[in-house]
Amino acid sequence: MNRLLIILGITVYAIFGLPKYGYASESSSLELTVIGQHNNTGAVHQIIARQYTEILGRQPDAYGLATYTKALLYEGKDEKWLHEVLSKSPEHQKILLLRRLEKKRQTNLILAGIMALIALPFVIWTARRGWLQAGSTWCSSIVANKISQLVTPVARLLFRRRYLVIAVLFCAGVIFELHGYSIGMWDTFIKEKTPDYSYFSIGNSRAIRSDEWLLSTPWCIAQTQTTPRFPSLNTNLYSSGMYMGLSTPNCPVLDITAIGQFHNWGFFLFGGARGLAWSWWVRYLGIFLLAIEFFLLVAGNNKVLAFAGALSVTLASPTQWWDTTMPYHLLYFFGFSVACWHFIHAGSTTKAALFAAICVVFFCSFVLAFYPPFQLPFLVMLLAVCSCFCRSYPRRLFATSRLALTVVGILVAAFVLWWFAVDNRDGIERIANTAYPGARFFTGGHWSNLANVLNPMLSIYFPFRDATFSNNCELSMFITPLPALLIVAPWLFYRVKPSMEKRVFCAFLVVGTVLVCWCLFQFPDFLARNSLLFMINSNRAFVTASFALQLAGISGIFLMKQDGLSLNRAVSTVISGIAALTFVSYAFLNEPAKGYFFPMAVSLTGIFMIAYSATLFGLLNYGLLRGRVCIFVGALVLYALPAGCTVHPLSSGISPIMDKKLAVVSRRIQSANPSARWIEIGRRRTISQYLTAIGLPVITGVHCIPDVGLWRRFDPDGKYERGYNRYAHVTASLTDDGPRIENQGTDHVHCSFRPADLLKIPGLTFVVSPWELTPSRFELLEHMEIDKLYIYRLRAEHEEDGRHEGDNHSVED
């Protein structure tokens, strides 16, 4: 009886007395064992959810829930074990670190606030007594004198010898094969190097610059690997070839259109490595030098304003991040404008003929660097500026020699462009009939895009912190003092006497205003079509609008200084302060912007970034309103230097592309089979472009022009045409059922082939894959262990080893 009572008591205590969710290992194990025996997963899920909420601050994900349910139910683990595991997890350690950082930041903010409160009465007292202003004047005069004594002589010498300095830098860059391309990214994808590998690089190769290192650079180098070199139609690409002059930017093509490929002349003269260096330095050094000359012309020979304007344009975020489009248009815009001016003012027929030839080269190069969203607004600005130059000195144009040279130049340019159109007619027609970019039709934007005018204040930090809610290219803009420009524009229009500088200011202001209106409002279809604005996306229009308005601001500050105009100091301060506070409000109230400045929590770094940007924005507007060139120039320079100096690396050579084992092996295989073609199996988009760069004929990769002839072999009825009839990154994989062509994103076309389908591709012989493929269809030629790649030869039908087609396994990424 006593034993029975003892057993009953222990049972009652075991059921009701033990804590259900305690951390005692024995009791919890006993309870969970009972739960496991009865398969009470609901109770276990509650335990897991509670621990996740308590330690990690979130609900458990599917993987964690399944893993810990299994451990608690069937492996004898208890809640104390789960608590210890989650507490030691990297996610919890990161949470603890963030908590410590947040406490530190809060402490720093409190200390900063206390110091500000202590310092404020002292600052007010010194300001009232005049000591603050006297001290700042004394310090600024000493600093200005020291800077003037040390820097001014050197600056004057460099400015006077700028042509020689730029020429020396350019020659050094080409000779030593220096450039700023991000081709070091290829070391991430193709790792195994040859003994010849030699690559010097300072800075970061940026994955976001894939338009450059993945697309344009391989295409340009591929043009140096063909026989004959630099063809207009490169038959190594796709099954029907690619028109290389229609890429963005245009690749080197050695025919009459080479006159309009100034940036590609280095490839014709020096080959691949030095050709890339030529293309790089001719753009950025050329933009800087020609922009100085341009601003000297339209800003009354003001050297400080010309230098600052050229620096701000060269180092601007769009110039650096849109480096496959924007730098070309800037180079030829400034180059043609300056050459046109000197053609008008040339003192002899010989000089006039020289500048007429330069005009032809720059204009043809501008047109052939085809990218309508940027090109069309630049063309309007170019014509407007040149018309201002011509209107100022009309008599010289009607001199017999000038008129003859003008006619000859127009005829030569027309012939070059006519040749290009005829030679690429088929490619142009195919692009015009694509779903993208041929079918694009824009009718404007939306008023909510107005916040884009503040994007330059974000893009100043893109070299150091990538955008978190878009990409660096899409958000890049030229800095523009828009509030001040809106106020001073009517004043300048009515107060300043007519002059060439005023007409240039008005031209940039009008173009920029029209583009801003296009970004903010919807236009009728007929107006969009007839004005060609339908080809310009509103985001792209904002980029060119910001350029036009920045140049209008530079012209405007010159006109203000020239005529001694200045807005009242108090009014200017209020307007500039409102502009700065607008950006501060945007940074804190706009969630994407706030997430960019404060990715984890409010921090001193983010506050400094906002304060620096707002101060620059305010100073830029204040300088324009007051007509203070030094303040305006200082804000431009302080913006340009961090925004552009560290975007690109400084590298030497092209070893990351040319000196890899994959290049040596694949070229050896290709030399034994000159008519063979290659295909990449897998969902990666890189190996095909690498094989393209080293000169191999590749089916997959980036199709700038759709290979409709190839797709029709697998889609005779055009069922998938809308998916592949576009600019696309083309990948392929093997499957048992197919063929299928799928658009897996705006620019990703994926093809699923059966092994037998590959035999339908003309000349296809070799396959590169990250996986092992079925021996019945593919003969293994090379296995590269470091790069985890296999190279196969596609077997013909009569070479199969007797396996049934259904035995081929499908491949998934």
Secondary structure as UniProt FT lines:
FT   HELIX           2..12
FT   HELIX           13..17
FT   TURN            20..21
FT   HELIX           25..38
FT   HELIX           41..51
FT   HELIX           52..56
FT   HELIX           62..74
FT   HELIX           79..87
FT   HELIX           90..128
FT   TURN            129..130
FT   HELIX           131..160
FT   HELIX           162..175
FT   TURN            176..177
FT   STRAND          178..179
FT   HELIX           183..185
FT   HELIX           186..189
FT   TURN            195..196
FT   STRAND          200..202
FT   HELIX           207..209
FT   HELIX           211..216
FT   HELIX           217..223
FT   STRAND          233..234
FT   TURN            235..236
FT   TURN            238..240
FT   STRAND          242..243
FT   HELIX           244..246
FT   HELIX           256..260
FT   HELIX           262..264
FT   HELIX           265..270
FT   HELIX           272..298
FT   TURN            299..301
FT   HELIX           303..314
FT   HELIX           317..321
FT   TURN            323..325
FT   HELIX           326..345
FT   HELIX           349..368
FT   HELIX           372..392
FT   HELIX           394..397
FT   HELIX           400..423
FT   HELIX           425..432
FT   TURN            437..439
FT   HELIX           447..454
FT   HELIX           455..459
FT   TURN            460..464
FT   HELIX           472..475
FT   HELIX           482..495
FT   HELIX           500..520
FT   HELIX           525..530
FT   TURN            531..532
FT   HELIX           533..535
FT   HELIX           538..563
FT   HELIX           569..589
FT   HELIX           591..597
FT   HELIX           604..626
FT   HELIX           629..644
FT   TURN            645..646
FT   STRAND          650..652
FT   HELIX           655..658
FT   HELIX           661..672
FT   TURN            674..675
FT   STRAND          677..682
FT   HELIX           687..693
FT   TURN            694..695
FT   STRAND          701..703
FT   HELIX           708..712
FT   TURN            713..714
FT   TURN            716..717
FT   TURN            719..720
FT   HELIX           721..724
FT   STRAND          728..734
FT   STRAND          740..743
FT   TURN            746..747
FT   STRAND          748..753
FT   HELIX           755..758
FT   TURN            759..760
FT   TURN            762..763
FT   STRAND          764..769
FT   TURN            775..777
FT   STRAND          778..784
FT   TURN            785..788
FT   STRAND          789..794
FT   HELIX           797..799
FT   HELIX           805..807
//
